[in-house]
Amino acid sequence: ISSIYGVKSAHNKSLPADGDKGSVTFFVTANGPYNDEQTAKLQQQLQNVAESTAFSVHLGNLQDPKAAKCDLSRNDQVAKLLSSSSPKPVFVVPGEEDWNNCAEPKAAWDDWVDKFEYFHQHWAKNDDDDLLVYFQRDQRSNWAFLRDSVLFLGVSAVNGIVPDQAEFDTRNNYNFRWVKGMAKDHEASIRAIVI
């Protein structure tokens, strides 16, 4: 696993598969890019992911709301960067800086959903893989898929400001049910889970 922001790693590019036929190699990033330098670095890293890299995941916080003021055009910029730079599918989960720490969380959330829900579909049919991606009916920002008997789960679990406690509690209940349900549904065919 590799990252340039937020996720601890000693590497700045994708790790090659370790030779084990059961390996799944993927690229992970989070928290940004917030400026031109970080944008250029992420673009280069996405373009240079190892051939063995199956997909990438952005763990959210696409912007710094204090600096960007939750400008909705920021989501457009990051979506274009990810879709044009990565040769492999990118999955995105929302971060607190993407919506609930914004001055207008409802508008920020609606824009995030518009830009990043089903984002991996930008890469549909560019690969010989037909990846079946599941989405939670009640919370479509939660996604899951199987790759080489590993269950990968994207979960919309954010910190930060809580604009609506009831919504926050409901979302966390959905998250719990999503993880538990997907693990149970696939327990006979998985050897590992990555959340």
Contacts in CASP RR format, 6 or more apart in sequence:
PFRMAT RR
TARGET T0000
AUTHOR 0000-0000-0000
METHOD contacts of the structure
MODEL  1
ISSIYGVKSAHNKSLPADGDKGSVTFFVTANGPYNDEQTAKLQQQLQNVA
ESTAFSVHLGNLQDPKAAKCDLSRNDQVAKLLSSSSPKPVFVVPGEEDWN
NCAEPKAAWDDWVDKFEYFHQHWAKNDDDDLLVYFQRDQRSNWAFLRDSV
LFLGVSAVNGIVPDQAEFDTRNNYNFRWVKGMAKDHEASIRAIVI
1 7 0 8 1.000
1 9 0 8 1.000
1 15 0 8 1.000
1 26 0 8 1.000
1 27 0 8 1.000
1 28 0 8 1.000
2 9 0 8 1.000
2 11 0 8 1.000
2 12 0 8 1.000
2 13 0 8 1.000
2 14 0 8 1.000
2 15 0 8 1.000
2 27 0 8 1.000
2 28 0 8 1.000
2 29 0 8 1.000
2 45 0 8 1.000
3 9 0 8 1.000
3 27 0 8 1.000
3 28 0 8 1.000
3 29 0 8 1.000
3 30 0 8 1.000
4 12 0 8 1.000
4 29 0 8 1.000
4 38 0 8 1.000
4 41 0 8 1.000
4 42 0 8 1.000
4 45 0 8 1.000
5 29 0 8 1.000
5 30 0 8 1.000
5 31 0 8 1.000
5 32 0 8 1.000
5 33 0 8 1.000
5 38 0 8 1.000
6 30 0 8 1.000
6 31 0 8 1.000
6 59 0 8 1.000
7 28 0 8 1.000
7 29 0 8 1.000
7 30 0 8 1.000
7 59 0 8 1.000
9 28 0 8 1.000
12 45 0 8 1.000
13 45 0 8 1.000
13 48 0 8 1.000
13 49 0 8 1.000
13 50 0 8 1.000
14 25 0 8 1.000
14 26 0 8 1.000
14 27 0 8 1.000
14 45 0 8 1.000
14 48 0 8 1.000
14 49 0 8 1.000
14 50 0 8 1.000
14 52 0 8 1.000
14 53 0 8 1.000
15 25 0 8 1.000
15 50 0 8 1.000
16 25 0 8 1.000
16 50 0 8 1.000
16 52 0 8 1.000
17 23 0 8 1.000
17 25 0 8 1.000
17 50 0 8 1.000
17 52 0 8 1.000
22 148 0 8 1.000
22 149 0 8 1.000
23 52 0 8 1.000
23 148 0 8 1.000
24 54 0 8 1.000
24 147 0 8 1.000
24 148 0 8 1.000
24 150 0 8 1.000
25 50 0 8 1.000
25 52 0 8 1.000
25 53 0 8 1.000
25 54 0 8 1.000
26 53 0 8 1.000
26 54 0 8 1.000
26 55 0 8 1.000
26 56 0 8 1.000
26 57 0 8 1.000
26 152 0 8 1.000
27 45 0 8 1.000
27 46 0 8 1.000
27 49 0 8 1.000
27 53 0 8 1.000
27 55 0 8 1.000
27 56 0 8 1.000
27 57 0 8 1.000
27 88 0 8 1.000
28 56 0 8 1.000
28 57 0 8 1.000
28 59 0 8 1.000
29 42 0 8 1.000
29 45 0 8 1.000
29 56 0 8 1.000
29 57 0 8 1.000
29 58 0 8 1.000
29 59 0 8 1.000
30 58 0 8 1.000
30 59 0 8 1.000
30 60 0 8 1.000
30 61 0 8 1.000
31 59 0 8 1.000
31 60 0 8 1.000
31 61 0 8 1.000
31 97 0 8 1.000
32 38 0 8 1.000
32 42 0 8 1.000
32 60 0 8 1.000
32 61 0 8 1.000
32 62 0 8 1.000
32 63 0 8 1.000
32 64 0 8 1.000
32 78 0 8 1.000
33 39 0 8 1.000
33 41 0 8 1.000
33 42 0 8 1.000
33 78 0 8 1.000
33 81 0 8 1.000
34 63 0 8 1.000
34 64 0 8 1.000
34 67 0 8 1.000
34 68 0 8 1.000
39 81 0 8 1.000
42 81 0 8 1.000
42 85 0 8 1.000
43 81 0 8 1.000
43 85 0 8 1.000
46 56 0 8 1.000
46 82 0 8 1.000
46 85 0 8 1.000
46 86 0 8 1.000
46 87 0 8 1.000
46 90 0 8 1.000
47 85 0 8 1.000
47 86 0 8 1.000
47 87 0 8 1.000
49 56 0 8 1.000
49 86 0 8 1.000
49 87 0 8 1.000
49 88 0 8 1.000
53 88 0 8 1.000
54 88 0 8 1.000
54 129 0 8 1.000
54 147 0 8 1.000
55 88 0 8 1.000
55 89 0 8 1.000
55 90 0 8 1.000
55 91 0 8 1.000
55 120 0 8 1.000
55 131 0 8 1.000
55 147 0 8 1.000
56 82 0 8 1.000
56 86 0 8 1.000
56 88 0 8 1.000
56 89 0 8 1.000
56 90 0 8 1.000
56 91 0 8 1.000
57 90 0 8 1.000
57 91 0 8 1.000
57 92 0 8 1.000
57 93 0 8 1.000
57 152 0 8 1.000
57 154 0 8 1.000
58 82 0 8 1.000
58 90 0 8 1.000
58 91 0 8 1.000
58 92 0 8 1.000
58 93 0 8 1.000
59 93 0 8 1.000
59 95 0 8 1.000
60 92 0 8 1.000
60 93 0 8 1.000
60 94 0 8 1.000
60 95 0 8 1.000
60 97 0 8 1.000
60 98 0 8 1.000
61 95 0 8 1.000
61 96 0 8 1.000
61 97 0 8 1.000
61 98 0 8 1.000
62 74 0 8 1.000
62 75 0 8 1.000
62 78 0 8 1.000
62 92 0 8 1.000
62 95 0 8 1.000
62 97 0 8 1.000
62 98 0 8 1.000
63 70 0 8 1.000
63 71 0 8 1.000
63 74 0 8 1.000
63 75 0 8 1.000
63 78 0 8 1.000
63 97 0 8 1.000
63 98 0 8 1.000
64 97 0 8 1.000
65 97 0 8 1.000
65 101 0 8 1.000
65 102 0 8 1.000
65 103 0 8 1.000
68 74 0 8 1.000
69 103 0 8 1.000
70 102 0 8 1.000
70 103 0 8 1.000
70 104 0 8 1.000
70 108 0 8 1.000
72 107 0 8 1.000
72 108 0 8 1.000
72 111 0 8 1.000
75 98 0 8 1.000
75 111 0 8 1.000
75 112 0 8 1.000
75 114 0 8 1.000
75 115 0 8 1.000
75 116 0 8 1.000
76 115 0 8 1.000
78 115 0 8 1.000
79 115 0 8 1.000
79 116 0 8 1.000
79 119 0 8 1.000
82 90 0 8 1.000
82 92 0 8 1.000
82 119 0 8 1.000
83 90 0 8 1.000
83 119 0 8 1.000
83 122 0 8 1.000
86 123 0 8 1.000
87 126 0 8 1.000
88 123 0 8 1.000
88 127 0 8 1.000
89 120 0 8 1.000
89 122 0 8 1.000
89 123 0 8 1.000
89 127 0 8 1.000
89 131 0 8 1.000
90 119 0 8 1.000
90 120 0 8 1.000
90 122 0 8 1.000
90 123 0 8 1.000
91 119 0 8 1.000
91 120 0 8 1.000
91 143 0 8 1.000
91 152 0 8 1.000
91 154 0 8 1.000
92 116 0 8 1.000
92 119 0 8 1.000
93 141 0 8 1.000
93 154 0 8 1.000
93 155 0 8 1.000
93 156 0 8 1.000
94 109 0 8 1.000
94 112 0 8 1.000
94 116 0 8 1.000
94 141 0 8 1.000
94 156 0 8 1.000
94 158 0 8 1.000
95 158 0 8 1.000
96 158 0 8 1.000
96 159 0 8 1.000
96 160 0 8 1.000
96 161 0 8 1.000
98 108 0 8 1.000
98 112 0 8 1.000
99 105 0 8 1.000
99 108 0 8 1.000
99 109 0 8 1.000
99 112 0 8 1.000
99 158 0 8 1.000
100 108 0 8 1.000
100 109 0 8 1.000
100 158 0 8 1.000
100 160 0 8 1.000
100 161 0 8 1.000
100 162 0 8 1.000
100 163 0 8 1.000
101 160 0 8 1.000
101 161 0 8 1.000
102 108 0 8 1.000
105 161 0 8 1.000
105 163 0 8 1.000
112 141 0 8 1.000
113 140 0 8 1.000
113 141 0 8 1.000
116 141 0 8 1.000
117 140 0 8 1.000
117 141 0 8 1.000
118 135 0 8 1.000
118 140 0 8 1.000
120 131 0 8 1.000
120 133 0 8 1.000
120 143 0 8 1.000
131 145 0 8 1.000
131 147 0 8 1.000
132 145 0 8 1.000
132 146 0 8 1.000
133 143 0 8 1.000
133 144 0 8 1.000
133 145 0 8 1.000
134 143 0 8 1.000
134 144 0 8 1.000
134 145 0 8 1.000
134 182 0 8 1.000
135 142 0 8 1.000
135 143 0 8 1.000
135 144 0 8 1.000
136 142 0 8 1.000
136 143 0 8 1.000
136 174 0 8 1.000
136 178 0 8 1.000
138 174 0 8 1.000
139 156 0 8 1.000
139 171 0 8 1.000
139 174 0 8 1.000
139 175 0 8 1.000
139 178 0 8 1.000
141 156 0 8 1.000
142 153 0 8 1.000
142 154 0 8 1.000
142 155 0 8 1.000
142 156 0 8 1.000
142 174 0 8 1.000
142 175 0 8 1.000
142 178 0 8 1.000
143 153 0 8 1.000
143 154 0 8 1.000
144 151 0 8 1.000
144 152 0 8 1.000
144 153 0 8 1.000
144 154 0 8 1.000
144 178 0 8 1.000
144 182 0 8 1.000
145 151 0 8 1.000
145 152 0 8 1.000
146 152 0 8 1.000
146 186 0 8 1.000
146 189 0 8 1.000
146 190 0 8 1.000
149 189 0 8 1.000
149 190 0 8 1.000
149 191 0 8 1.000
149 192 0 8 1.000
150 190 0 8 1.000
150 191 0 8 1.000
150 192 0 8 1.000
150 193 0 8 1.000
150 194 0 8 1.000
151 182 0 8 1.000
151 183 0 8 1.000
151 186 0 8 1.000
151 190 0 8 1.000
151 192 0 8 1.000
151 193 0 8 1.000
151 194 0 8 1.000
152 193 0 8 1.000
152 194 0 8 1.000
153 178 0 8 1.000
153 179 0 8 1.000
153 182 0 8 1.000
153 193 0 8 1.000
153 194 0 8 1.000
153 195 0 8 1.000
154 195 0 8 1.000
155 175 0 8 1.000
155 178 0 8 1.000
155 179 0 8 1.000
155 195 0 8 1.000
156 171 0 8 1.000
156 175 0 8 1.000
157 171 0 8 1.000
157 172 0 8 1.000
157 175 0 8 1.000
162 168 0 8 1.000
179 195 0 8 1.000
183 190 0 8 1.000
183 193 0 8 1.000
END
